[in-house]
Amino acid sequence: MSTERVLIGFGIGAVGGLAFGAAAGLSPTFRAFFYPPVQAVARVNVLAWMPLLTLFMGIDEPLKYVVIAWSAAIPVILGTARGIEAVSPAFRELGQALQFDTRDTLRLIVLPGAVPSLFAGLREGLANAWQTLVLAELFASFEGLGYLMTWGRQLFQLDLVIVAMIVVAIAGLAMDLLLRAVERRVQPWKKGTADVH
């Protein structure tokens, strides 16, 4: 159940974060109007919003998906926007000299240049998703790893709490390693550079 919550929440947050971050990085107008509120929201931990969200959504599954997606989306938005913004103007000018259309510019210049920052945001978002999952299950759940920790604490079963913590750590590490493997696959030039050094 915990894995399902993380995968759904992180998936929603990652897709939404990538779309919003790309729009903020590519459109100065969009960035000027919509990016500052996101930066302001990023200063407030999503868990601080949980009591208010609970009033409107209850403590069922949608609440958990929303808070996990929210916590995952913020670093993805920031990483994607920063990555696109950091692409060297010289590369963009090169694309213009080669008469790239918008699609080729995005595919051959902007996206490769933004990939490192983009994946850094995804990995941080995944870490946030796992941390938020445990706290959300502690706060409002009757199943899952977070609830298992609470149950173990109430029964004074420290071994149960420790095992749940280990499972969370291993699952989070495994997903992070998977993201790193995907990142290496989409950056074959990075592997080539590492081999040269």
C-alpha positions in Angstrom: 0.0 0.0 0.0 2.8 2.4 0.8 4.6 1.7 -2.4 1.4 2.3 -4.4 0.8 5.6 -2.7 4.4 6.7 -3.4 4.2 5.6 -7.1 0.9 7.3 -7.7 1.7 10.5 -5.8 5.2 10.8 -7.2 3.9 10.1 -10.7 1.4 12.9 -10.5 3.8 15.3 -8.9 6.6 14.5 -11.4 4.4 14.9 -14.5 2.8 18.1 -13.2 6.2 19.4 -12.0 7.9 18.7 -15.4 5.1 20.4 -17.3 5.0 23.5 -15.0 8.8 23.7 -14.8 9.1 23.5 -18.5 6.6 26.2 -19.0 8.3 28.4 -16.5 11.7 27.8 -18.1 10.6 28.4 -21.7 8.1 31.2 -21.3 9.2 34.4 -19.5 5.6 35.6 -19.3 4.5 32.3 -17.6 7.5 32.5 -15.3 6.8 36.1 -14.3 3.2 35.4 -13.3 3.2 31.8 -11.9 6.7 31.0 -10.8 6.9 33.4 -7.8 3.9 31.8 -6.0 5.5 28.3 -6.4 8.7 29.6 -4.9 6.7 31.0 -2.0 4.8 27.8 -1.5 8.1 25.9 -1.5 9.1 27.7 1.6 6.3 26.1 3.6 6.4 22.3 4.2 3.5 20.5 2.7 2.8 18.9 6.1 1.9 22.4 7.5 -1.0 22.4 5.0 -2.3 18.9 6.1 -4.7 20.1 8.8 -6.4 22.5 6.3 -6.4 19.9 3.5 -8.0 17.4 5.9 -10.9 19.7 6.4 -11.7 19.6 2.7 -10.6 16.1 1.7 -10.9 14.0 4.9 -8.2 11.4 5.7 -8.9 9.0 2.8 -6.5 8.1 0.0 -6.9 11.4 -2.1 -5.3 13.3 0.8 -2.3 11.1 0.8 -1.9 11.3 -3.0 -2.2 15.1 -2.9 0.4 15.7 -0.2 2.8 13.3 -1.8 2.4 14.8 -5.2 2.7 18.3 -3.8 5.9 17.5 -2.0 7.4 15.7 -5.0 6.3 18.4 -7.5 8.1 21.4 -5.9 11.7 20.2 -6.4 10.8 18.9 -9.9 9.4 22.3 -10.9 12.4 24.2 -9.5 15.0 21.8 -11.0 13.3 21.8 -14.4 12.9 25.5 -14.6 16.5 26.2 -13.5 17.9 23.6 -15.9 16.2 25.1 -18.9 17.1 28.6 -17.8 20.7 27.6 -17.4 21.1 26.4 -21.0 23.9 28.6 -22.5 22.6 31.3 -24.8 25.6 30.4 -27.1 24.0 27.0 -27.8 20.6 28.6 -28.6 22.4 31.0 -31.0 24.1 28.0 -32.6 20.7 26.4 -33.1 19.5 29.6 -34.8 22.6 29.6 -37.0 21.8 26.0 -38.0 18.2 27.1 -38.6 16.7 24.7 -36.1 13.0 25.0 -35.7 11.4 25.1 -32.2 11.1 21.3 -32.0 14.8 20.7 -32.9 15.9 23.4 -30.5 14.1 21.8 -27.6 15.1 18.3 -28.5 18.8 18.9 -29.4 19.7 21.9 -27.3 17.4 22.7 -24.4 16.5 19.2 -23.2 20.1 17.8 -23.2 21.3 20.9 -21.3 18.5 20.7 -18.7 18.7 16.9 -18.1 21.2 17.0 -15.1 19.1 19.6 -13.2 15.9 17.9 -14.2 16.9 14.6 -12.8 18.3 16.2 -9.7 14.8 17.6 -9.1 13.2 14.2 -9.8 15.5 12.5 -7.3 14.8 15.1 -4.6 11.1 14.9 -5.4 11.2 11.1 -4.9 13.0 11.5 -1.6 10.4 14.0 -0.5 7.6 11.6 -1.6 8.9 8.9 0.7 9.4 11.2 3.7 5.9 12.7 3.2 4.4 9.2 2.8 5.6 8.1 6.2 4.4 11.3 7.9 1.1 11.2 6.1 0.5 7.6 7.2 1.4 8.6 10.7 -1.1 11.4 10.6 -4.0 9.9 8.7 -3.9 6.2 7.9 -4.8 2.8 9.2 -2.4 0.9 7.0 1.1 1.3 5.5 4.6 1.6 6.8 3.9 4.8 8.6 1.0 3.3 10.4 3.1 0.2 11.2 5.6 2.5 12.9 2.9 4.1 15.0 1.4 0.7 15.9 4.9 -0.6 16.9 5.5 2.4 19.1 2.1 2.1 20.8 2.8 -1.6 21.5 6.4 -0.8 22.6 7.7 -3.1 19.8 10.9 -1.4 18.8 11.8 -4.1 16.4 8.6 -3.5 14.3 9.5 0.2 14.1 13.1 -0.5 13.0 12.0 -3.0 10.4 9.5 -0.5 8.9 12.3 2.2 8.8 14.7 -0.2 7.1 12.0 -1.1 4.5 11.4 2.6 3.8 15.1 3.2 3.4 15.7 0.3 1.1 12.7 1.0 -1.1 13.7 4.7 -1.4 17.3 3.8 -2.2 16.2 1.3 -4.8 14.0 3.8 -6.6 16.7 6.4 -6.4 19.2 4.0 -8.1 16.6 3.3 -10.7 16.3 7.0 -11.5 20.1 7.3 -11.7 20.2 4.4 -14.1 17.6 6.1 -16.3 19.6 9.3 -16.1 22.7 7.6 -17.4 20.7 6.0 -20.2 19.5 9.4 -21.5 23.0 11.0 -21.2 25.2 8.7 -23.2 27.7 11.5 -23.8 28.2 11.8 -20.0 29.3 8.1 -19.9 31.7 8.7 -22.8 33.2 11.7 -21.0 33.7 9.7 -17.8 35.4 6.9 -19.7 37.8 9.4 -21.2 38.8 10.7 -17.8 
